[in-house]
Amino acid sequence: MDRVRTVSQAKPGSTGMKGAAGLGVLLALLATVVWSGSFVATRGMAETVPPVQAVFWRWIIALLAVAPFAARQAWRQRALIRENLGFIAVASLFGVALYNTLVHQAGLTTSASNMGMIMAASPVIMALYARLGGERLGARRTFGILLAAFGVLLLVGDGSIGFDFGAGDLWMFAAALSFATYSALLRRRPAELGGPAFLITTFVLGALMLAPAYAVSVAVQGGFEVTTGTVGPLLYVGVFSSAVAFFAWNKAVSMIGAARAGVVYYLQPVCVAGLGFLLLGERTGPAQLLCMALILGGVGLGSARR
């Protein structure tokens, strides 16, 4: 029966758990920082690369990036992959095909800052999934989640809770739901299935799911011009935001759980705001700094083990 043991069944009292928890937080932070940059890259491609085409090539590039490190393990574990193909296909749908398509669609009509701030709503959904799955969040973590969520709402609302959403913002809320679902599913990954093997399999399945929509997009909209302005962002989202960040995030969730990793994800609007200031010259005023302080305080409390 050990063959069907899942990642979520690891015993919390095992040796080295504190060190593993610290590493898990760092990996979640790495993924969060890298993904923050992807919103800037996605927004930059919005006018030049159709969303479905951008997402399709993102995963082709990601496949090329991870193949040298993951293909051999995936081949060795092909029987285990076939055994769990249904689960991996569902994870690929939410985490690879659907989530990223929604993000690129949102980039057509909303700003990179809004994309990053709205995506920070996904930890609330992750925490709800974790609670429904029987995970005890504890008073400190619950308060940290609520504090960070309040900071995000103020940040999105420019200092007030009452605000309106455009079409792009609603696409991003759908993306947040999709990503939270993917993160919750990760806890059901069989422990015997290696991270690289799982990653490359989801990339392959996600690209296959996107292929028909890609063909339709090319036929209707035409292809995009290959320039440094299109290839550069695609390389970033393909190599770093896909291969590196997804591996780090998947490993983090397996080590500390989706709820705690999700709290670290609240740092994303802070990272996006910083990148917006450095790369786009976007101003950060006192109200934004206060909201960021709330988010950072919430992350500190919510990522604590107890």
N, C-alpha and C positions, 0 to 999 in steps of 0.2 A: 504493500500500500504506500510505501515511501515514494513511489513513482509519481503519484498524483498530488504530493504535497505542494502547496502553493507558497508564494513569497510571503503572504500575509500571516503564515503560521509560524514564523520564526519566533523563538521564545525571547521575550524582552529582557530576561535576566541572564542571558548568556554572557560569557567572558568578553570583555572589550566592547560592550554595548555603548558605553559613554563615548569612546573614541569613534565608534561607527556612527553614532548620532551626530557628532561634530563634523565628520566627513560628509555625512548626508546633507547637513545644512549648507556646507560649503559648495557641494555639487549643485544643490538647488539654487544657490546664489549665482553660481557660474552660468547656469542655464538662463536664469532671469536676466542677467546683464546682457548676455548674447542676444536673447530674444528682444530685449529693448531696442537694440540696434536694428533688428529686422523690421520694426515698424517704420523706422526712418527709410530703410531701403525699399520697403513695400510701397510706401507713399511716393517715393521717388520714381518708381516704375509705373505708377497708376496711369499716366497719360501715354505711355509708350508701349506697354506690354499688356495685352488682354489678361484678366485674372486667371482664367483656366490655363492659358498657355504658360503664364508665369509659374503657377503651381506645378504643372506637369514637368517643366524643365528643372524646377527646384529639386524634385525628387529624382530625376535622372542624374543630375549632378551629385546629389547626396548618395545615390547608389554607387557611382563611380568612386566617391570618396571613401565609403565604408567597405567596399568589396575586398580590397587587399587584406583587411583585418577581420572580416566577418564571414566571407564566403566559405572558407574551409570549415569553420565551426558549424555553420548552417548545414553544410553537406553531411557532416558527421552526425548531426542531430535531426536529419531529415525525417526519420520515423516519428520522433517526438513532435516535430512540426506538423506532420500529417495528422497525428492523433489530436492535436489541439488547433487544427486549422480553422474551425468555426470561431473559436475565441479570438484568434489572431486576426481573422478577417474583420470582426466587429471592431477590434481595437484600431485596425488600419483605417476603417471607415471614419471613425470619430476623430482620431488623432492625426491622420495623414491626409486623407482625401477631403473630408468635410471641413475640418477646422481651418486649414490653410486656405481653402477656396473662399470661405467666408471672410477671412482676414483680408485677402486681396480684393474681394468685392467691396468690402467696407472702405478700403483705401481710395476708392474712386470718389467718394463723397464726404469723407471726414478727415480730420487732421491726424498726423502721427501721434500728437499728444493725447487726443481723445481716444485713439485706438489703444494706447498703452494704459490710460486711466480706466477705461471701461473693462479691459481684459483683467484688471485687478479685482473685478467682481467675482472671478471664478473661484478664489479660495473659499468664499462663503458657500458655494455649491459643493466644493470638495468636502468641507466640514460637515455639511448636511448628509452627503453620501456616507462619510465615515461614521457619523452618528447612527444612521439607519443600518449600517453594517455591524453595529454593536461596539464601536470604539468609543471609549470614555474620553471626552475632551478635557474635563476638569475645569474648575472655576477660572484659573489664571489664563489658560489657553482660550477659553470662551470669551473672557473679557478682552484679551488681546486681539482676537478676531473681530469683535464688535468695534473696538477702538480703531483698528486699522480700516475697517469698512466705513466707519464714520468719516475718517480722514479722506478716504477715496471719494466719498459722496460730496464732501465739501470741495475737494479739488476739482471734480468734474463740474460741479455747480458753480464754480467761481466764487466760493464763499457762502453759498446758500444751498439748502436742500432742494428747493423748488427749481427745476430746470426742464427744458424741453430737449427731446432727442430727435435728430434727423434720421434719414434712411440709413446712412453709413453707421451711425451709432447703434441702431437696432441690429444691423448685420453683425456688429462687434459683440453685442449681447448674445446673439446666437452662437458666435464663435466661442465666447466664454463658456457657455453651456456645453458645447461640444468638447472643449479642452478639459473641462472638469470631469466629464463622463469618461474620457480617455484616461485621465489620471486615476479615477476610481477603479477602472478596469485593470490597471497595471498591478493592483494588489492580488489579482487572480492569476497572474502569470505563473506557470509551473516553475518551481525553484530550480529544477534540473535544466530548464531551457536557458542557455547562456544569453547574456545581454546583447552581445553583437549579433548572434543568430536571430534573436527576436527582432532586433532593430532592422536588419537587412530584409527580413521577411515582410515586415510591415511596410517597408519602403517599396518592395516589389509589388505587393498587393495594392497599395495605395496608388502607385503609378498605373497599374492595370485598370483600376476603377476609374481613373481620370482619363484614360486613353480615348474612350468614345466621345466624351465631352470635348477633349482636345481636338479631335478630328473635326467635330462640328464647328468649333470656334475658328479653326484655320479655314474651313470651307466658307464660312459666313463672313468672318471679320478679316481674313487674310493673316499672314504671318507678321512678325515684327522685325524691325531693322536691327541687325546685329552691330552694335556700337559699344564703346566703352561705357556709355551711360546705361545700357541694358545688361551687358555681360557682367559688369562689376557687381551690381546689386544681386544678380542671379547667383554669382559665385558665393557672395556672402551668405545669402539665405540658403543656398544649397549645401555648402560645406560647414559653415559655422552654426547657423540657425537650425539646420536640419541634423546633420551628422553629429556634430559636437554637442549641441545643446540637448537634443533628444536623448543621446546616450547618457549625459550627465543627469538629466531629469529622471529618466527611467531608473537609473541607479539610486538616485536620491529617494524616490518614492519607495523602492524596495527596502531601503535602509531605515527610513524614518516615517513612512506612511504619507498618504496623499494630503491629509489634513495639515500636518506640520510643514511639509514642503510647500503647501499652498499658502501658508502664512508668510514664508519667505518671498513668495511670488508677489506679495503686496508691495515689495520694493520697486516693482516695475515702473509705476508712474514717476517715482523719484528718479530712476535711471533715465527714463525717457525725457523728463524735464531737463536733466543735466545734459543729455546729448542734444536736446533741442537748443539749449543755451549755447553750447560749444559749437555745434555744426550749423544751426539755423539762425542763431542770434535771438531766440525767443526769450522774452523778459520773464523773470521770476520775481514776483513781488512779495511783500510781507504775508499776505493771505496764503499764498502758495507755500511759503516756508513754514507757516503754522500747520498747514495740512500735512506737509511732509513730516513734521515733527510728530504729529499724531500717528502717522503711518509707521514711522520708525519705532515709536514706543510700543505700538501694537504688535509689530513684528518681534520685538524683543521679548514681550510677554508671551505671545502665542507660540513662539518657537521653543520655549522652555519645555523640558521634558515633563515637569509636574507644575 
